[in-house]
Amino acid sequence: MAKLFLVGDFESDNGPGTANKQILQSLKNAHCVRLSKAKSKEGRVREVLFNSIFADAIVICSKSQLNYMVVKVAKKLHKKIFYVMHGCSSFEKKINDPLINDDEINKLKSYEKFIVENTDKTICVSKYFMDFMKHRMPKCETKFDYIFNCVDIKKILHNRIENISRREQIVSIGGGLKQKNILTIAEASLDFNKKIPVKVIGADDVDSARIKSLPNTEWLGLISHEDVFQVLSESRIYVQNSTFETFDLAAIEALYCGCDLLISDRMGCKDLFSNLTEYDVIKNVKDKDEISQKLQYLYNHGNNQRLMNGFKKEYVSHEWQLERFNEIFKEFGIK
């Protein structure tokens, strides 16, 4: 049984925090795990120094400036270091803010370069994301591997609303974030059917004002996870039109809440479906005509049951995730 020190955010309910909680659950089933818990900067430094001494390996699970020190300490102690990479900030920030300062992007690239070059393995949260990073950093392609994020399917089934009237409405999560391209969905749906509303969940951002100005949109904003399940359970179609998505739990939640799915070709969870057709996938996230045509097809040919039948749910289980981690650890003598 390996002694592992996990560094990162295991409390937040955002995407990485939720994924990290599942990673903790997977790893502690077979290994002796210590966790970073300190709140203050000084406490976190002491914690890193103390726990790194007793660990066989350090698993960094969140992006943080603290990781510079974690890596340097681990190398000094000759410990194996693994980095779970949830996203590519230098790429995603540029999508969401094309006018972002080059200095800020270069700082993000410098962090990513340091982490990838100095850890034994960078573990991406999907195969799609791993392939993306290999292409982005070809000199380090042997440093990448992947797991899939775990999905708590029992929790989704428990929280979805049963026997609810399903409305003729489209829903998408991502608010006004440019990366999510919800503005394009809303404009495309006007061409498809002006009477079908698009419900938008998420925070205000660059595209919010234009989305809200459209006559067919209903802006829900930030709502509780319980209310998200309510909206998904009563909606006919879920669309995720992201320019880039390393995994995307929301689409899987929508699937298990009974929605038909239309998803981008640039999503990590896409590899979990064995029977996608060209009508299930958006190739050009900026093409309103393509999206409108595929919404029309989906409206007449629902895909929920077919996609459920082709969903590889075993790949998002704790058992599969632990097996993948163990395969990666074994390469470096960690058992």
C-alpha positions as CSV (number, residue, x, y, z in Angstrom):
1,M,0.0,0.0,0.0
2,A,1.6,3.2,-1.2
3,K,1.8,6.3,1.0
4,L,0.4,9.2,-1.0
5,F,0.3,13.0,-0.2
6,L,-2.5,14.7,-2.1
7,V,-2.1,18.5,-2.5
8,G,-5.0,20.6,-3.7
9,D,-8.6,21.8,-3.3
10,F,-10.8,19.0,-1.9
11,E,-13.6,21.3,-0.6
12,S,-14.9,23.5,-3.4
13,D,-18.0,22.5,-5.4
14,N,-16.6,23.8,-8.7
15,G,-15.5,21.4,-11.4
16,P,-11.9,20.7,-10.2
17,G,-13.0,20.6,-6.5
18,T,-15.7,18.1,-7.3
19,A,-13.4,15.9,-9.4
20,N,-10.7,16.0,-6.6
21,K,-13.2,14.7,-4.1
22,Q,-13.8,11.7,-6.3
23,I,-10.1,11.2,-6.9
24,L,-9.6,11.1,-3.1
25,Q,-12.4,8.5,-2.8
26,S,-10.8,6.4,-5.5
27,L,-7.2,6.5,-4.1
28,K,-8.0,6.0,-0.4
29,N,-9.7,2.7,-1.2
30,A,-6.3,1.2,-1.9
31,H,-3.6,3.5,-0.5
32,C,-2.6,5.3,2.6
33,V,-3.5,8.9,1.8
34,R,-2.6,12.2,3.5
35,L,-4.4,15.3,2.5
36,S,-3.5,19.0,2.4
37,K,-5.9,20.8,4.8
38,A,-4.2,23.9,6.1
39,K,-5.8,27.3,5.3
40,S,-2.9,29.8,6.0
41,K,0.1,30.1,3.7
42,E,2.5,29.3,6.5
43,G,0.4,26.2,7.5
44,R,0.4,24.9,4.0
45,V,4.1,25.3,3.7
46,R,4.6,23.3,7.0
47,E,2.2,20.7,5.8
48,V,4.0,20.2,2.5
49,L,7.4,19.8,4.2
50,F,6.1,17.4,6.9
51,N,3.9,15.2,4.6
52,S,6.3,15.0,1.8
53,I,8.9,13.3,4.0
54,F,6.6,10.4,4.8
55,A,5.1,10.0,1.3
56,D,6.2,7.6,-1.4
57,A,4.7,10.0,-4.0
58,I,3.1,13.4,-4.1
59,V,-0.1,13.8,-6.2
60,I,-0.8,17.5,-7.0
61,C,-4.5,17.9,-7.8
62,S,-5.0,21.7,-8.2
63,K,-3.4,24.6,-10.0
64,S,-1.6,26.8,-7.5
65,Q,1.5,28.9,-7.0
66,L,2.3,26.7,-4.0
67,N,3.0,23.9,-6.5
68,Y,6.4,25.5,-7.4
69,M,7.5,24.8,-3.8
70,V,5.8,21.4,-3.7
71,V,7.8,20.2,-6.8
72,K,11.1,21.6,-5.5
73,V,10.6,19.9,-2.1
74,A,9.6,16.6,-3.7
75,K,12.7,16.7,-6.0
76,K,14.9,17.5,-3.0
77,L,13.5,14.4,-1.2
78,H,13.7,12.2,-4.4
79,K,9.9,11.6,-4.3
80,K,7.8,10.8,-7.3
81,I,5.5,13.6,-8.4
82,F,2.2,13.3,-10.3
83,Y,0.1,16.2,-11.5
84,V,-3.6,15.9,-12.2
85,M,-4.4,18.5,-14.8
86,H,-8.0,19.7,-15.0
87,G,-7.6,22.4,-17.6
88,C,-5.2,24.4,-19.7
89,S,-5.4,28.0,-18.4
90,S,-3.1,29.6,-21.0
91,F,-5.4,28.3,-23.7
92,E,-8.8,28.8,-22.0
93,K,-8.1,32.3,-20.8
94,K,-7.3,33.4,-24.4
95,I,-10.6,32.0,-25.6
96,N,-12.6,33.8,-23.0
97,D,-10.7,37.1,-23.2
98,P,-9.0,37.6,-26.6
99,L,-7.7,41.0,-25.4
100,I,-5.9,39.5,-22.4
101,N,-2.4,40.8,-21.7
102,D,0.4,38.7,-23.3
103,D,2.4,38.9,-20.0
104,E,-0.5,37.1,-18.2
105,I,-0.7,34.4,-20.8
106,N,3.1,33.9,-20.7
107,K,3.0,33.5,-16.9
108,L,0.4,30.8,-17.3
109,K,2.4,29.1,-20.0
110,S,5.5,29.3,-17.8
111,Y,3.6,27.6,-15.0
112,E,2.4,24.8,-17.2
113,K,5.8,24.2,-18.7
114,F,7.4,24.1,-15.2
115,I,4.8,21.5,-14.0
116,V,4.9,19.3,-17.0
117,E,8.7,19.3,-17.3
118,N,9.3,18.7,-13.5
119,T,6.7,16.1,-12.6
120,D,7.0,12.4,-13.4
121,K,3.7,12.3,-15.1
122,T,0.9,14.8,-15.9
123,I,-2.4,13.1,-15.7
124,C,-5.1,14.7,-17.8
125,V,-8.8,14.2,-17.0
126,S,-9.7,12.8,-20.4
127,K,-8.1,11.2,-23.4
128,Y,-9.2,14.1,-25.5
129,F,-7.4,16.5,-23.2
130,M,-4.3,14.3,-23.1
131,D,-4.1,14.3,-26.9
132,F,-4.6,18.1,-26.9
133,M,-1.7,18.6,-24.5
134,K,0.6,16.3,-26.4
135,H,-0.1,18.4,-29.5
136,R,0.4,21.6,-27.6
137,M,3.7,20.5,-25.9
138,P,5.1,17.9,-28.4
139,K,8.6,17.9,-26.7
140,C,6.9,16.5,-23.5
141,E,4.4,14.1,-25.1
142,T,5.8,11.1,-23.2
143,K,5.0,13.0,-19.9
144,F,1.3,12.8,-20.4
145,D,-1.3,10.2,-19.5
146,Y,-5.0,10.3,-18.6
147,I,-7.8,9.2,-16.3
148,F,-11.5,10.0,-16.7
149,N,-13.2,12.0,-14.0
150,C,-15.5,9.9,-11.8
151,V,-19.2,10.6,-12.1
152,D,-21.5,9.8,-9.1
153,I,-24.3,8.3,-11.2
154,K,-26.2,7.2,-8.1
155,K,-26.2,10.9,-6.9
156,I,-27.6,12.1,-10.2
157,L,-30.3,9.5,-10.2
158,H,-31.2,10.4,-6.7
159,N,-31.4,14.1,-7.4
160,R,-33.2,14.1,-10.8
161,I,-36.9,14.8,-10.7
162,E,-39.0,11.8,-11.5
163,N,-42.4,11.9,-13.3
164,I,-42.0,15.6,-14.2
165,S,-43.6,17.0,-17.3
166,R,-40.9,17.5,-19.9
167,R,-41.1,20.9,-21.6
168,E,-40.3,21.8,-25.1
169,Q,-37.2,23.8,-24.1
170,I,-33.4,23.8,-24.6
171,V,-31.0,24.2,-21.7
172,S,-27.3,25.0,-21.6
173,I,-24.9,25.6,-18.8
174,G,-22.0,28.2,-19.0
175,G,-23.7,31.6,-18.7
176,G,-22.0,34.3,-20.7
177,L,-18.6,32.7,-20.9
178,K,-17.3,32.9,-24.5
179,Q,-15.8,29.4,-24.3
180,K,-19.4,27.9,-24.0
181,N,-20.8,29.7,-27.1
182,I,-24.3,29.8,-25.7
183,L,-25.0,33.0,-27.8
184,T,-24.6,30.8,-30.9
185,I,-27.0,28.2,-29.5
186,A,-29.6,30.9,-28.8
187,E,-29.3,32.5,-32.2
188,A,-29.4,29.1,-33.9
189,S,-32.5,28.1,-32.0
190,L,-34.3,31.2,-33.3
191,D,-33.8,29.8,-36.8
192,F,-34.9,26.3,-35.7
193,N,-38.0,27.3,-33.8
194,K,-38.7,30.7,-32.3
195,K,-41.3,29.3,-29.9
196,I,-38.8,27.0,-28.1
197,P,-37.1,28.8,-25.2
198,V,-33.4,28.5,-24.4
199,K,-32.8,28.4,-20.6
200,V,-29.3,29.6,-19.7
201,I,-27.6,28.6,-16.4
202,G,-24.4,30.2,-15.2
203,A,-22.6,33.4,-14.3
204,D,-22.5,36.7,-16.2
205,D,-19.6,37.2,-18.5
206,V,-18.7,38.7,-21.9
207,D,-21.6,37.3,-23.9
208,S,-24.3,37.8,-21.2
209,A,-25.9,41.0,-22.4
210,R,-26.3,39.8,-26.0
211,I,-27.7,36.4,-24.8
212,K,-30.2,38.2,-22.5
213,S,-31.3,40.5,-25.4
214,L,-32.6,37.6,-27.5
215,P,-36.4,37.1,-27.4
216,N,-36.1,33.3,-26.9
217,T,-33.7,33.1,-24.0
218,E,-34.5,32.8,-20.3
219,W,-31.5,33.8,-18.1
220,L,-31.5,31.7,-14.9
221,G,-28.0,32.8,-13.8
222,L,-26.3,31.0,-11.0
223,I,-28.7,28.6,-9.3
224,S,-28.3,25.8,-6.8
225,H,-27.3,22.3,-7.9
226,E,-30.7,21.1,-6.8
227,D,-32.3,23.6,-9.1
228,V,-30.0,22.6,-11.9
229,F,-31.4,19.0,-11.6
230,Q,-34.9,20.5,-11.7
231,V,-34.3,22.3,-14.9
232,L,-32.5,19.4,-16.6
233,S,-35.3,17.0,-15.6
234,E,-38.0,19.2,-17.2
235,S,-36.0,20.0,-20.4
236,R,-36.2,18.3,-23.7
237,I,-32.7,19.1,-25.1
238,Y,-29.4,19.9,-23.5
239,V,-26.7,21.6,-25.7
240,Q,-23.0,22.0,-24.8
241,N,-21.4,24.0,-27.6
242,S,-18.0,24.5,-26.0
243,T,-14.9,25.6,-27.9
244,F,-12.9,23.5,-25.5
245,E,-13.9,21.3,-22.6
246,T,-11.5,19.0,-20.9
247,F,-14.3,16.7,-19.5
248,D,-17.8,18.2,-18.9
249,L,-19.8,16.7,-16.1
250,A,-22.9,18.8,-17.0
251,A,-23.6,16.9,-20.2
252,I,-23.5,13.5,-18.4
253,E,-25.8,14.9,-15.7
254,A,-28.2,16.1,-18.4
255,L,-28.1,12.6,-20.1
256,Y,-29.0,10.9,-16.8
257,C,-31.8,13.5,-16.2
258,G,-33.4,12.3,-19.4
259,C,-32.3,15.1,-21.9
260,D,-31.5,14.5,-25.5
261,L,-27.9,15.7,-26.1
262,L,-26.2,17.8,-28.7
263,I,-22.5,18.3,-27.8
264,S,-19.4,19.9,-29.2
265,D,-16.7,17.8,-30.9
266,R,-14.2,19.4,-28.5
267,M,-15.2,17.8,-25.2
268,G,-13.4,15.2,-23.1
269,C,-16.5,13.3,-22.2
270,K,-17.2,12.6,-25.9
271,D,-14.9,9.5,-25.7
272,L,-17.3,8.0,-23.2
273,F,-20.0,7.5,-25.9
274,S,-19.6,4.5,-28.2
275,N,-22.4,5.3,-30.6
276,L,-22.3,9.0,-31.4
277,T,-23.5,9.9,-34.9
278,E,-22.9,13.1,-36.9
279,Y,-26.2,14.4,-35.8
280,D,-25.2,14.3,-32.1
281,V,-22.0,16.3,-32.5
282,I,-21.4,19.9,-33.4
283,K,-18.3,20.2,-35.6
284,N,-18.2,24.0,-35.9
285,V,-19.2,25.7,-32.7
286,K,-19.7,29.0,-34.5
287,D,-21.9,27.7,-37.3
288,K,-25.5,28.7,-36.5
289,D,-26.8,26.8,-39.6
290,E,-25.2,23.5,-38.5
291,I,-26.5,23.8,-35.0
292,S,-30.0,24.8,-36.2
293,Q,-30.2,21.8,-38.5
294,K,-29.0,19.4,-35.8
295,L,-31.5,20.8,-33.3
296,Q,-34.2,20.2,-35.9
297,Y,-33.0,16.6,-36.4
298,L,-32.8,16.0,-32.7
299,Y,-36.2,17.4,-32.1
300,N,-37.6,14.8,-34.5
301,H,-35.2,12.0,-33.5
302,G,-34.5,12.0,-29.8
303,N,-31.2,10.3,-28.8
304,N,-31.3,10.0,-25.0
305,Q,-32.0,6.3,-24.8
306,R,-29.6,5.5,-27.6
307,L,-26.8,7.5,-26.0
308,M,-27.6,6.0,-22.6
309,N,-27.2,2.5,-24.1
310,G,-23.8,3.5,-25.6
311,F,-22.4,5.3,-22.5
312,K,-19.4,3.6,-21.0
313,K,-20.3,4.2,-17.4
314,E,-17.7,1.8,-16.2
315,Y,-15.0,4.3,-17.2
316,V,-16.3,6.9,-14.8
317,S,-16.4,4.5,-11.8
318,H,-14.0,4.6,-8.8
319,E,-12.8,1.1,-9.7
320,W,-11.7,2.1,-13.2
321,Q,-10.1,5.4,-12.0
322,L,-8.1,3.6,-9.3
323,E,-7.0,1.0,-11.8
324,R,-5.8,3.7,-14.2
325,F,-3.9,5.5,-11.3
326,N,-2.3,2.2,-10.3
327,E,-1.1,1.5,-13.9
328,I,0.5,4.9,-14.0
329,F,2.0,4.6,-10.5
330,K,3.4,1.2,-11.3
331,E,5.6,2.6,-14.1
332,F,7.5,4.5,-11.4
333,G,7.7,1.6,-8.8
334,I,4.7,3.0,-6.7
335,K,2.5,0.1,-5.6
